[in-house]
């Protein structure tokens, strides 16, 4: 652990090759995001590649294009974590704890 309390392993960049829309592609994300995406996929009863492909297709259908898929995956993880917060936690409480 470092002074900021973060495990440096979580920042390690990891490349994964997946197939989206019939095309092979490589996505580079930090190890922490891959761990979360694996968890989300498992919760949906899917493998991570199947989840990413499904997510890509749904986003493409909704928005017509995806300018930065890696960024969208990071936001997916953030939304997943936000939704896991206890319902009685107010944003102001969380902000005050961080200060």
N, C-alpha and C positions, 0 to 999 in steps of 0.2 A: 504494500500500500504506500501511496505517496502522501505528502502533507495535505493535499486536497481530498484525500480519502478515496481516490479513484484507482482501480486496478488498471495498470497500463495495458494489460492483455485485451481489455475491452475496446481499446482504440486501434488495435491491430487491423489493418486492411485485409480483407478476404475477398478473393474473386471466386464467383461460382458461375458455371456455364449452365444455362437453362434454355429451353425451347419455348418460344413465344410466337404464336401465330404462324407456326410452321418454320420459323427461322431460329437458328441457334444464336445465342447472344451471351455475352459475359457481363455480369454485374459486379461492381466492386462496392462493398459497404464495410463499415467497421464491424468487428466480431460481435459486439453487443447487439447490433441491429439484426444480424443473422440469427442470433439466439432467440430474439423476440419474434422474428418472422417464423422460425420453426415452431415456437410455442403457439402462435396465432393459427398457423396451418393445422397443427395437431388438434387444437380446439375446434376447428372446422371439419375435422375428419379427413384432412387432405395431407398429401406430401407438400413440402415447401414449393417445389417446382409447379405442382398443379395449382396451389394457392396463388402463386405469383402470376401464372398464366391467366387464371380466372380473374384476378384483380385487374390485370392489364386489359383484358377484354371488356370488363365492366366499365372501367374508366374511359376507354376508347369509345364505347357506346354512349356514355354520358356526355363526354367533353369533345369528342371528335378528334382529339389529338392528345398526346402526352409529351410535353416538352422536355421533361426530365424525370424518367422513371425512378432512378435512384433516390431523388428527392422525395418523390411520392411515396416510396417505401419507408423512408425515414418518418414522414408525416403519418403514415399508417401505424407505425410503431408508437409514435407520440399519442395518437388518438386512442390506441389500444390501452396504453398506460393511463391516460386521463380517464377513460371509462372504467378502469378498475379501481379508481379512488373511491373511498367510502362516500356515500351520498351526503353525510352530514358535514363533510369538509368544505368549508367556504374558501374561495380563492384568497380572500384577505388573510385567513388563518395560515394558509400555505405560504403566502408571501412573507408574512411576519416571521415564520419559522426559518425561512431562508436567510433573513437579514442578520 
